[in-house]
Amino acid sequence: MRSYYNRRLYIYALLCLFFATFFILEAGFLLAADPDSRLYSNNVNERFSAYQDKTQQLNEALAVAMNEKSRKQIILQQELLAKLKEFSNNARQPMPDFGLPDSAGKSSFTWQLLDLYLERYADIMIEIKKSASDIDIANGQFEELYNKLIALDQEHPDIPILQLQYAIQAIKLDQQKTVDGYLKDVLKKAKDEYSRILQRTITVYGQSIEEQERVVNQTAKKIEQSEEKAREESTGTNVKIQKLESLLAGYLGQERSDTEKKTMHFEQLKLLNLQLEQVSTDNQPLKGRIESLVEQQVLIWFRLLGSDPEFFQLSDMSGDLKNILRSLREQIVHQQELTHAYEKDVSSLGGGNAVLGPKAQELLTSLNQKVQRVFEQLSGMDQQAEMLENKAVLLERAINLKQSALGSVVTKTKVATDDIYEKILSVLRYPLLSYNGINISLLLMLQLISLLAVGIVINRAYCHMIIGVGKKRKWTERTIHLVQAVGKYPFIFLVAMIILSVVGINTRSLALVAGALSVGVGFGMQTIANNLVSGIILLFDKSISPGDFISLGDGLQKGGTRGNVVQMNIRATVLRTNDNINIIIPNADLIASQVVNWTYSDEKIRLRIPFSVAYGTDINRVKAVVEKAVIDLPIVLSTPKPQIWLDKQTGHSLGYLATIWVEGQNARQPARTTDTVLSAILAALYSHSIAIPNQAMEGTVQEYKYEHLAGTVNSNQTGLRLSRQIATQ
C-alpha cells in the first residue's frame, strides 16, 4: 500500500516539474524581444510612419540623455535609422540591363553578333551565381541577428540597435531576392532566345576555320616561348630565394642586437619581394593560356557553325576545354592563396615589433603596392576564366541543340559518362586534410597505396627472378644475395622519391634535411649509421655471405657464437645456431671483431679430436687402431687421409690428436661429429684392450675387466674419465 502511494507521489512530482519548466520557458518567450516589423513592412506608408515615430523618439531621448554612454547609443541608432531610410528609398532602383540582342525578324546572325550575345548571356550567369551567394550570406546574417534579438529581454538597452540592424538586413535581403527573381527571368528569356538564335543561319565573315587554326597555333607557340622565359626567370629567382633562406636560417635560435634585427628584417623583406616576383612571373603563362583558350573556343564555334560538323569530336574538344579551364582556375586560386600568405608576412613585418631602417621602409611600401598589383592581376584572370567557363557551358549546349534528336541523346550519354568520371575524380580529389600546403585526399592515399603495392610486388618478383636465375646458372648464395641487394635497395630509394613527388614534397629540400640529419648522425645516430655503412660493406664484400657457417668465438674448438648466416640486412645479420636459435648481430660487430668463417673457400674442414691412453701402451699400435676406426666412419673423408698425432704427455697419460677431414653438414655440426668419432675411438680402444688412464689413480695402471656389447662398456672398477675438449653446440 505504501509503495502505491509512493508511486503516485513520484508521478505528481514529475508532472509538477514538467509544468513548471513549461511555464518558465513560456514566460521567457513572452518576455523576449521581437523584431519591429513596422520598420521593414512592405507597406510603404506604414514603414515611413514608423521611421517618423522612431526619429521623433530618438530626438526626444537625445535631448534628455544624462550620460555620454546613452548619448552614443542614441546617436548610433540615428545613424542606423538614416541608413535604413536610404535602403528603403533605393528599394525600387532600376534593374540592370544586359543589352541582349533581339533576334526577332532576323533570319540570319553574324558571328560578331553571336559572340556579343554569348558575352551578355555569360554575364547573366555570373550575376546569377553572385546573387545566390549574396542571398546565402544575407540569410546567415539575418538569422544571426534574429537569434541575438530573441535572446534578450524587452528591457535590454541593446534591443533598439538590434531592431534597426535587423530591419536593415531584412530590407537588404528583400532587395536581393527581388534582383535574384529578375535575373532568373532574364536568364529564362536568354535561354529561350538562345535556342531561337541557333536555329537561324549564322555566318562568319572575314575569317575561315583554317585562319583560326593558324591563330591557335601561333598562340600556342607564344605560350611555349612565354613558359620557357618564365622557367628561366624562375630558376634564377629560386636560386636567390634559396640563398636568402639559408642566410635567414642562420639567425634562428640566436640572441640578436638591434642592428642584427634590422639586417634580418631587411633580408626577410627582400625574400618576400623575390617570392612576389616569382608569383608574378608564374602568372604570365596563366595569362597566355587564357588567351589561347579564347582562340580555341572560337575555333570550336567555327567548326560547329561550318558545314558537316563532327559532333563527337566537338564534344570532346569542348569537354577538354572545360577541364583545362577548371585546372586553370585551381592554379589561379593557388596563386591567390600564396599572395594572401605573403601579404600576411608583409603586414607582420610592417607591424610595431619589426625593426626597420629607411631602406626597409621604402621596400615595405613597394611590397604593399606589388601585393595589390598581383591581386588585381589574379582577379582579372579569374574573371576572364569564369567568363570562359560560362561560354563553355553555352558552347556545350549549342552542340546539343545543333544535333538531331538521336545524335543529341548519344552525345549527352557520352558527356554524362564523362561527367560521372569527373565527379568521381572531384570527390577523390577533395582534401580531407591540409598540412603545410599539402592536401591529403582519397585520391592521394589511393595513389600512395598503389605505388607501395606495385613497389612491393616488383621488388618481390625481382628477388624471385634472381633466385630462379641463380639456380639455373648454379650461382652461390653469396652471388644471389649480392645481385638482389644491388637491385633491391636502389629500387626502394626510387619508389621513395616517386612517393615524395606524388605527395608534393620538393625533393630539393631534402638537401637541407640531409644536412640536419648529418648533425644527428654525429651524435645520437652514430651507431645506426655505423651499422648501415657496415651492412653496405658486407653486401659488396666476400668475407661473409648468406649460407656461410661462421663463429664469433676464440677458435674452432673453444665454443663461442656459431651458426649459419641465414639473412644479411642493411643494419644487422641473422645467425641461426644448431639449436635453431636466431641471433641478431649488428653489422658493425662483424666488421670490428674477428670472425671465423668455416666455409669461406669450401665446405671442407679439419677437426682435431683429443684422446688419452695409459703409459706402457705401444704408440704405433694405438695409431694404427685409431686410424682404422676413424677411416671406417662414413662421415670422415678418405682424402685427405686422417692422421693420428702424439700431442702431449702428462703425469698419468699420453695425449693424442685424431685429425680428420669432414664436409657439408658434418662440418657445420662439429659437436655431433666429434661425438661420433670419439665414440668410435673409445670403442676401438676397448676392443683392443688398450688401457685408458684414470686421473685419480695418479698414473697407476689398474687391471680392468671389459665387456663390449653393442658399443656399450661396463667396468667393475671405478669409473673411467675421458677428457674431451670439444666445442659445445
ChimeraX attribute file (.defattr): number of C-alpha atoms within 10 A of each C-alpha:
attribute: neighborCount
match mode: 1-to-1
recipient: residues
	/A:1	5
	/A:2	6
	/A:3	8
	/A:4	9
	/A:5	10
	/A:6	11
	/A:7	11
	/A:8	11
	/A:9	12
	/A:10	11
	/A:11	12
	/A:12	12
	/A:13	11
	/A:14	12
	/A:15	12
	/A:16	11
	/A:17	11
	/A:18	11
	/A:19	11
	/A:20	12
	/A:21	12
	/A:22	12
	/A:23	11
	/A:24	11
	/A:25	12
	/A:26	12
	/A:27	11
	/A:28	15
	/A:29	15
	/A:30	12
	/A:31	15
	/A:32	16
	/A:33	22
	/A:34	18
	/A:35	19
	/A:36	15
	/A:37	15
	/A:38	17
	/A:39	27
	/A:40	25
	/A:41	16
	/A:42	12
	/A:43	10
	/A:44	14
	/A:45	11
	/A:46	14
	/A:47	17
	/A:48	17
	/A:49	13
	/A:50	18
	/A:51	19
	/A:52	11
	/A:53	10
	/A:54	17
	/A:55	16
	/A:56	12
	/A:57	12
	/A:58	17
	/A:59	14
	/A:60	11
	/A:61	14
	/A:62	17
	/A:63	9
	/A:64	10
	/A:65	14
	/A:66	10
	/A:67	8
	/A:68	9
	/A:69	9
	/A:70	15
	/A:71	16
	/A:72	13
	/A:73	17
	/A:74	20
	/A:75	14
	/A:76	13
	/A:77	21
	/A:78	19
	/A:79	13
	/A:80	19
	/A:81	22
	/A:82	14
	/A:83	15
	/A:84	22
	/A:85	17
	/A:86	12
	/A:87	16
	/A:88	20
	/A:89	11
	/A:90	11
	/A:91	15
	/A:92	10
	/A:93	10
	/A:94	8
	/A:95	10
	/A:96	10
	/A:97	9
	/A:98	13
	/A:99	10
	/A:100	18
	/A:101	15
	/A:102	11
	/A:103	14
	/A:104	9
	/A:105	6
	/A:106	10
	/A:107	11
	/A:108	14
	/A:109	17
	/A:110	12
	/A:111	17
	/A:112	13
	/A:113	13
	/A:114	17
	/A:115	14
	/A:116	14
	/A:117	21
	/A:118	22
	/A:119	17
	/A:120	18
	/A:121	24
	/A:122	22
	/A:123	16
	/A:124	22
	/A:125	20
	/A:126	16
	/A:127	17
	/A:128	20
	/A:129	11
	/A:130	13
	/A:131	18
	/A:132	14
	/A:133	12
	/A:134	16
	/A:135	18
	/A:136	13
	/A:137	12
	/A:138	18
	/A:139	15
	/A:140	11
	/A:141	16
	/A:142	19
	/A:143	13
	/A:144	12
	/A:145	19
	/A:146	17
	/A:147	11
	/A:148	14
	/A:149	23
	/A:150	17
	/A:151	15
	/A:152	18
	/A:153	17
	/A:154	16
	/A:155	11
	/A:156	11
	/A:157	12
	/A:158	14
	/A:159	19
	/A:160	20
	/A:161	18
	/A:162	21
	/A:163	22
	/A:164	22
	/A:165	20
	/A:166	26
	/A:167	24
	/A:168	23
	/A:169	21
	/A:170	20
	/A:171	19
	/A:172	21
	/A:173	20
	/A:174	17
	/A:175	19
	/A:176	18
	/A:177	16
	/A:178	15
	/A:179	19
	/A:180	20
	/A:181	14
	/A:182	15
	/A:183	19
	/A:184	16
	/A:185	12
	/A:186	19
	/A:187	18
	/A:188	12
	/A:189	12
	/A:190	20
	/A:191	14
	/A:192	11
	/A:193	17
	/A:194	20
	/A:195	14
	/A:196	12
	/A:197	21
	/A:198	17
	/A:199	14
	/A:200	13
	/A:201	12
	/A:202	19
	/A:203	16
	/A:204	14
	/A:205	9
	/A:206	6
	/A:207	9
	/A:208	13
	/A:209	16
	/A:210	11
	/A:211	12
	/A:212	17
	/A:213	16
	/A:214	11
	/A:215	16
	/A:216	21
	/A:217	15
	/A:218	13
	/A:219	19
	/A:220	18
	/A:221	13
	/A:222	16
	/A:223	21
	/A:224	15
	/A:225	13
	/A:226	19
	/A:227	19
	/A:228	13
	/A:229	15
	/A:230	18
	/A:231	15
	/A:232	12
	/A:233	15
	/A:234	19
	/A:235	13
	/A:236	11
	/A:237	17
	/A:238	15
	/A:239	11
	/A:240	16
	/A:241	19
	/A:242	13
	/A:243	13
	/A:244	16
	/A:245	14
	/A:246	12
	/A:247	14
	/A:248	16
	/A:249	10
	/A:250	10
	/A:251	13
	/A:252	9
	/A:253	7
	/A:254	7
	/A:255	8
	/A:256	12
	/A:257	9
	/A:258	10
	/A:259	11
	/A:260	13
	/A:261	16
	/A:262	17
	/A:263	17
	/A:264	20
	/A:265	19
	/A:266	23
	/A:267	17
	/A:268	20
	/A:269	22
	/A:270	19
	/A:271	19
	/A:272	19
	/A:273	22
	/A:274	18
	/A:275	20
	/A:276	20
	/A:277	18
	/A:278	19
	/A:279	18
	/A:280	21
	/A:281	19
	/A:282	19
	/A:283	20
	/A:284	16
	/A:285	21
	/A:286	20
	/A:287	21
	/A:288	17
	/A:289	23
	/A:290	20
	/A:291	17
	/A:292	21
	/A:293	20
	/A:294	16
	/A:295	19
	/A:296	21
	/A:297	18
	/A:298	19
	/A:299	20
	/A:300	23
	/A:301	19
	/A:302	21
	/A:303	16
	/A:304	18
	/A:305	19
	/A:306	15
	/A:307	8
	/A:308	8
	/A:309	16
	/A:310	13
	/A:311	18
	/A:312	16
	/A:313	11
	/A:314	18
	/A:315	20
	/A:316	16
	/A:317	16
	/A:318	21
	/A:319	18
	/A:320	12
	/A:321	20
	/A:322	20
	/A:323	14
	/A:324	16
	/A:325	20
	/A:326	15
	/A:327	12
	/A:328	19
	/A:329	20
	/A:330	13
	/A:331	16
	/A:332	21
	/A:333	15
	/A:334	13
	/A:335	19
	/A:336	19
	/A:337	13
	/A:338	15
	/A:339	21
	/A:340	14
	/A:341	12
	/A:342	18
	/A:343	19
	/A:344	11
	/A:345	15
	/A:346	20
	/A:347	13
	/A:348	12
	/A:349	19
	/A:350	19
	/A:351	11
	/A:352	8
	/A:353	8
	/A:354	14
	/A:355	19
	/A:356	24
	/A:357	14
	/A:358	9
	/A:359	9
	/A:360	21
	/A:361	15
	/A:362	11
	/A:363	17
	/A:364	22
	/A:365	12
	/A:366	12
	/A:367	21
	/A:368	15
	/A:369	12
	/A:370	17
	/A:371	20
	/A:372	13
	/A:373	13
	/A:374	19
	/A:375	17
	/A:376	12
	/A:377	16
	/A:378	22
	/A:379	15
	/A:380	13
	/A:381	19
	/A:382	21
	/A:383	13
	/A:384	16
	/A:385	23
	/A:386	19
	/A:387	18
	/A:388	21
	/A:389	21
	/A:390	20
	/A:391	22
	/A:392	20
	/A:393	14
	/A:394	17
	/A:395	21
	/A:396	20
	/A:397	14
	/A:398	18
	/A:399	24
	/A:400	19
	/A:401	16
	/A:402	17
	/A:403	15
	/A:404	10
	/A:405	11
	/A:406	9
	/A:407	15
	/A:408	17
	/A:409	13
	/A:410	14
	/A:411	19
	/A:412	18
	/A:413	12
	/A:414	15
	/A:415	17
	/A:416	12
	/A:417	12
	/A:418	14
	/A:419	14
	/A:420	12
	/A:421	11
	/A:422	13
	/A:423	12
	/A:424	13
	/A:425	13
	/A:426	12
	/A:427	12
	/A:428	16
	/A:429	16
	/A:430	15
	/A:431	15
	/A:432	10
	/A:433	10
	/A:434	10
	/A:435	7
	/A:436	5
	/A:437	11
	/A:438	12
	/A:439	16
	/A:440	17
	/A:441	17
	/A:442	17
	/A:443	17
	/A:444	18
	/A:445	14
	/A:446	12
	/A:447	15
	/A:448	17
	/A:449	13
	/A:450	12
	/A:451	17
	/A:452	16
	/A:453	12
	/A:454	13
	/A:455	17
	/A:456	14
	/A:457	12
	/A:458	14
	/A:459	18
	/A:460	14
	/A:461	12
	/A:462	15
	/A:463	19
	/A:464	13
	/A:465	13
	/A:466	19
	/A:467	20
	/A:468	14
	/A:469	13
	/A:470	17
	/A:471	13
	/A:472	9
	/A:473	9
	/A:474	12
	/A:475	15
	/A:476	14
	/A:477	16
	/A:478	18
	/A:479	19
	/A:480	20
	/A:481	21
	/A:482	20
	/A:483	17
	/A:484	18
	/A:485	19
	/A:486	12
	/A:487	14
	/A:488	17
	/A:489	13
	/A:490	11
	/A:491	15
	/A:492	15
	/A:493	11
	/A:494	13
	/A:495	17
	/A:496	15
	/A:497	15
	/A:498	15
	/A:499	18
	/A:500	14
	/A:501	12
	/A:502	14
	/A:503	16
	/A:504	13
	/A:505	14
	/A:506	11
	/A:507	13
	/A:508	8
	/A:509	10
	/A:510	11
	/A:511	10
	/A:512	12
	/A:513	11
	/A:514	12
	/A:515	11
	/A:516	11
	/A:517	13
	/A:518	14
	/A:519	12
	/A:520	12
	/A:521	16
	/A:522	11
	/A:523	10
	/A:524	10
	/A:525	13
	/A:526	14
	/A:527	13
	/A:528	15
	/A:529	16
	/A:530	17
	/A:531	22
	/A:532	19
	/A:533	15
	/A:534	21
	/A:535	23
	/A:536	15
	/A:537	15
	/A:538	22
	/A:539	23
	/A:540	17
	/A:541	12
	/A:542	12
	/A:543	15
	/A:544	22
	/A:545	28
	/A:546	21
	/A:547	17
	/A:548	23
	/A:549	25
	/A:550	23
	/A:551	21
	/A:552	18
	/A:553	16
	/A:554	13
	/A:555	13
	/A:556	20
	/A:557	16
	/A:558	11
	/A:559	16
	/A:560	15
	/A:561	16
	/A:562	25
	/A:563	26
	/A:564	23
	/A:565	20
	/A:566	16
	/A:567	15
	/A:568	23
	/A:569	16
	/A:570	18
	/A:571	19
	/A:572	20
	/A:573	25
	/A:574	20
	/A:575	26
	/A:576	19
	/A:577	21
	/A:578	15
	/A:579	8
	/A:580	10
	/A:581	11
	/A:582	16
	/A:583	16
	/A:584	14
	/A:585	15
	/A:586	21
	/A:587	25
	/A:588	22
	/A:589	16
	/A:590	18
	/A:591	16
	/A:592	9
	/A:593	10
	/A:594	13
	/A:595	19
	/A:596	18
	/A:597	18
	/A:598	21
	/A:599	20
	/A:600	15
	/A:601	9
	/A:602	10
	/A:603	16
	/A:604	16
	/A:605	16
	/A:606	17
	/A:607	19
	/A:608	19
	/A:609	21
	/A:610	21
	/A:611	21
	/A:612	25
	/A:613	22
	/A:614	21
	/A:615	19
	/A:616	11
	/A:617	15
	/A:618	11
	/A:619	14
	/A:620	10
	/A:621	12
	/A:622	18
	/A:623	18
	/A:624	12
	/A:625	17
	/A:626	22
	/A:627	20
	/A:628	13
	/A:629	19
	/A:630	25
	/A:631	17
	/A:632	12
	/A:633	13
	/A:634	9
	/A:635	19
	/A:636	20
	/A:637	18
	/A:638	15
	/A:639	9
	/A:640	11
	/A:641	12
	/A:642	19
	/A:643	17
	/A:644	21
	/A:645	14
	/A:646	17
	/A:647	13
	/A:648	11
	/A:649	14
	/A:650	12
	/A:651	10
	/A:652	19
	/A:653	24
	/A:654	20
	/A:655	17
	/A:656	21
	/A:657	18
	/A:658	22
	/A:659	17
	/A:660	25
	/A:661	20
	/A:662	22
	/A:663	17
	/A:664	13
	/A:665	13
	/A:666	18
	/A:667	21
	/A:668	24
	/A:669	19
	/A:670	21
	/A:671	17
	/A:672	17
	/A:673	19
	/A:674	21
	/A:675	14
	/A:676	14
	/A:677	21
	/A:678	21
	/A:679	15
	/A:680	18
	/A:681	21
	/A:682	19
	/A:683	20
	/A:684	20
	/A:685	18
	/A:686	18
	/A:687	16
	/A:688	11
	/A:689	13
	/A:690	18
	/A:691	19
	/A:692	23
	/A:693	22
	/A:694	21
	/A:695	16
	/A:696	11
	/A:697	11
	/A:698	11
	/A:699	15
	/A:700	15
	/A:701	16
	/A:702	13
	/A:703	9
	/A:704	14
	/A:705	12
	/A:706	15
	/A:707	14
	/A:708	13
	/A:709	10
	/A:710	7
	/A:711	13
	/A:712	11
	/A:713	14
	/A:714	13
	/A:715	12
	/A:716	10
	/A:717	11
	/A:718	10
	/A:719	9
	/A:720	13
	/A:721	12
	/A:722	16
	/A:723	11
	/A:724	13
	/A:725	13
	/A:726	19
	/A:727	16
	/A:728	14
	/A:729	15
